[in-house]
């Protein structure tokens, strides 16, 4: 199992229906494009799958916690890169342990991620962000750098489900090539929202879902 959506609806407080009884499934190794006209609810559906929004009606089953590459980043402007990517707690725990903290809490937070700082450095480098540190304030990055940072974060979480909302926004050709290669090699469940028809055509997608 990857993603199962059953009879899902989302209605705004003013009564406007954004999603109306949507059902589909994506198996654990399926790569799928979510397509549809502007305003049909693609980003809303992605946010529901990620747990940012709650559906008005229907059920969702996920075999793993999904990793989201979002379309908009304003909510992360006051975060550091490490906080935005969800690794700051492990970085802080590692620093505390290396400074002599022997508490169970620090070791439980860090887990087996003893190389988290080097891993963050290496994956940022691989996306052309060698100048970005995990303590860099996210609002100081350009639009393309923000997208690259979230794409880099995939390697730090190794998710079995990835949600991408317009991932080619602001990306240069070199970064797009890296993204194509990553998607081609990825072995989990992937749901991509994109208006970029060229990008969608380049992907080795298993199926499409139209809203």
C-alpha positions in Angstrom: 0.0 0.0 0.0 1.1 3.6 -0.7 -1.8 6.0 -0.7 -5.5 5.2 -0.6 -8.1 8.0 -0.9 -11.7 7.0 -0.4 -14.7 9.3 -1.0 -12.7 12.4 0.0 -14.4 15.8 0.0 -13.2 19.3 1.1 -15.7 22.1 1.6 -14.7 25.7 2.7 -16.5 27.4 5.6 -18.5 29.5 3.1 -19.9 26.3 1.5 -17.6 26.3 -1.5 -16.8 22.7 -2.6 -13.1 22.3 -3.5 -13.0 18.5 -3.7 -16.1 16.3 -4.2 -16.0 12.6 -3.4 -12.5 11.9 -4.7 -11.3 8.2 -4.7 -8.0 6.8 -6.0 -5.1 4.6 -4.9 -1.3 4.8 -5.6 0.6 1.6 -4.9 3.9 1.6 -3.0 6.1 1.9 -6.2 3.8 4.0 -8.4 4.8 7.4 -9.8 1.7 9.4 -10.5 0.9 12.9 -11.9 -2.0 14.8 -10.5 -3.4 17.0 -13.2 -6.3 19.4 -13.6 -7.3 23.0 -14.3 -6.2 25.9 -12.0 -8.4 26.0 -8.9 -9.6 22.4 -9.2 -8.1 21.5 -5.8 -4.7 19.9 -6.6 -2.8 21.7 -3.9 -5.6 21.3 -1.5 -5.5 17.5 -2.0 -1.7 17.5 -1.5 -2.1 19.5 1.7 -4.8 17.0 3.0 -2.5 14.1 2.2 0.3 15.7 4.1 -2.0 16.5 7.1 -1.9 20.3 6.8 -5.6 20.3 6.1 -8.3 17.9 7.3 -10.9 16.6 4.9 -14.5 17.5 5.3 -15.5 13.9 4.4 -13.8 10.7 3.4 -10.8 8.6 4.5 -7.1 8.5 3.7 -4.7 5.6 4.3 -0.9 6.1 4.0 1.7 3.3 4.4 4.3 5.9 5.6 4.6 9.5 6.6 4.7 11.5 3.4 7.5 14.0 2.6 6.2 17.2 1.0 8.0 19.4 -1.5 5.6 22.4 -1.2 4.8 25.0 -3.8 4.8 28.0 -1.4 7.3 28.6 1.3 6.1 31.7 3.2 5.4 29.7 6.4 9.1 28.8 6.6 10.5 32.3 6.3 11.4 32.6 10.0 12.8 29.1 10.1 16.4 28.0 9.6 17.0 25.5 6.8 17.4 22.8 9.4 14.1 23.7 10.9 12.3 23.8 7.6 13.7 20.4 6.6 12.7 18.9 10.0 16.2 17.9 11.1 17.0 20.7 13.6 16.1 18.6 16.6 18.6 15.9 15.6 21.3 18.6 14.9 20.7 20.1 18.3 20.8 16.7 20.0 24.0 15.9 18.3 25.6 19.1 19.3 24.4 18.6 22.9 25.8 15.0 23.1 29.2 16.1 21.6 29.2 18.9 24.3 28.8 16.3 27.1 25.1 15.8 27.4 24.5 12.2 28.3 20.7 12.4 28.9 18.5 9.7 27.4 16.4 12.4 25.8 19.2 13.6 23.6 20.2 10.1 22.5 16.5 9.2 21.8 16.1 12.3 19.6 19.3 11.6 17.7 18.7 7.9 17.2 21.2 6.4 14.7 21.7 9.8 12.9 25.2 10.4 14.1 26.2 11.7 10.7 23.2 14.1 10.3 25.3 17.2 10.0 27.6 15.7 7.3 24.6 14.2 5.6 22.9 17.6 5.5 26.0 19.2 4.1 26.5 16.6 1.4 22.9 16.6 0.2 22.8 20.4 0.0 26.0 20.3 -2.0 24.5 17.7 -4.4 21.7 20.2 -5.2 24.2 23.1 -5.8 23.6 24.6 -2.4 27.2 24.5 -1.2 26.9 28.0 0.2 23.8 27.2 2.3 24.2 26.0 5.9 21.6 24.3 8.1 21.6 27.5 10.2 20.9 29.7 7.2 17.6 31.6 7.6 15.2 30.3 5.0 13.9 33.7 3.9 17.4 34.5 2.7 17.2 31.9 0.0 15.9 32.6 -3.5 12.8 30.7 -4.8 14.9 28.2 -6.6 17.2 27.6 -3.6 14.1 27.0 -1.4 12.9 24.3 -3.8 16.3 22.8 -4.0 16.6 22.7 -0.2 13.4 20.7 0.1 14.5 18.4 -2.7 17.7 17.9 -0.8 15.8 17.1 2.3 14.4 14.0 0.7 17.7 12.2 1.2 17.7 13.0 4.9 14.3 11.4 5.5 14.3 8.5 2.9 10.5 8.6 2.7 8.5 5.9 1.0 5.9 8.4 -0.1 6.8 11.8 -1.7 4.4 14.6 -2.6 5.6 17.3 -4.9 3.6 20.4 -5.6 5.0 22.3 -8.7 8.6 21.2 -8.0 10.1 22.8 -11.1 9.1 26.3 -10.1 12.2 28.5 -10.2 14.5 25.6 -11.0 17.3 26.1 -13.6 18.0 23.5 -16.2 20.8 21.9 -14.3 18.6 21.4 -11.2 15.8 20.1 -13.4 18.1 17.4 -14.8 19.0 16.3 -11.3 15.3 16.2 -10.4 14.5 14.1 -13.5 17.3 11.6 -12.6 16.1 11.4 -9.0 12.5 10.7 -9.9 13.6 8.1 -12.4 15.6 6.3 -9.7 13.1 6.7 -6.9 11.5 3.4 -5.8 8.6 4.6 -3.6 5.2 6.1 -4.1 5.3 9.5 -5.8 2.5 12.0 -6.5 3.5 15.1 -8.5 1.4 18.2 -9.2 2.8 20.2 -12.1 1.5 22.6 -14.8 4.9 22.0 -16.6 3.8 19.7 -19.5 7.4 19.2 -20.6 8.4 18.2 -17.1 5.6 15.7 -16.9 6.5 14.2 -20.3 10.1 13.6 -19.1 9.1 11.6 -16.1 8.8 7.8 -16.0 5.2 8.0 -14.6 3.1 5.0 -14.0 -0.2 6.8 -14.1 -2.2 10.0 -14.0 -5.0 11.2 -11.9 -7.2 14.0 -13.2 -9.3 16.2 -10.9 
